[in-house]
């Protein structure tokens, strides 16, 4: 039985952990700020107890705490474990955690979450990169998680996520602006239908999801698009649309 330890039991951590447990893994969880009930996750208050015997350790603690948590957890892990960071970080930030893992002698998986976790839980598509990418795929694929290794270099999975975010978050901002204008002109439903039709099958659901998700998670997405803009700067790519998307998210989050 694969032993998985979830570090961080917010919405994403809980949903992924519970899905893995239902798929046959033994799942432990550690989060000093969350107390779960009616869950297959074995919540442990002591970090060392939560990590003991873990095959895979998954970090979902949020971008601000990711490196600090990695620095605390990695020295406690054996070389046989894989430390997987699923937080939305820049390629450079994932690379820095990869260096910490290498110094600790632990395999590291930079994992990019490629769709909203509430839709599919542990069956959310993932990309993995880094020294532990292959081992992460081997551990989670039998549990029904669609995960693909893309590179041995930590940061490469994060880069792919940010490139996708340039499109998806920009599309959401454009749709919201179009619908706001259409609403002011008294034609919101007509324009919503036209946008949905252009997006093909499931277009209406996609429009609703992009609009609602952007308003609900604007604050969290500011960090994601800041990281995307910084990455495009590194690539030497001009990004007026990404800049406008970031400004839009900052207005919404405020």
ABEGO torsion letter per residue (X at the ends): XBBBBBBEABAAAAAAAAAAAAAGBBBBBBBAABBBBGBABBBBABAAAAABGBABBBBBAEAAAAAAAAAAAAAABBAABBBBBABBBBAAAAAAAAAAAAAAGBBBBBBBBABBAAAAEAABBBBBBEAAAAAAAAAAAAAGBBBBBABABBGAAAAAAAAAAAAAAAAAAAAAAAAAAAAAAGAAAAAAAAAAAAAEBGAAAAAAAAAAAAAAAAAAAAAAAAAAAAAAAAAGBBBAAAAAAAAAAAAAAX
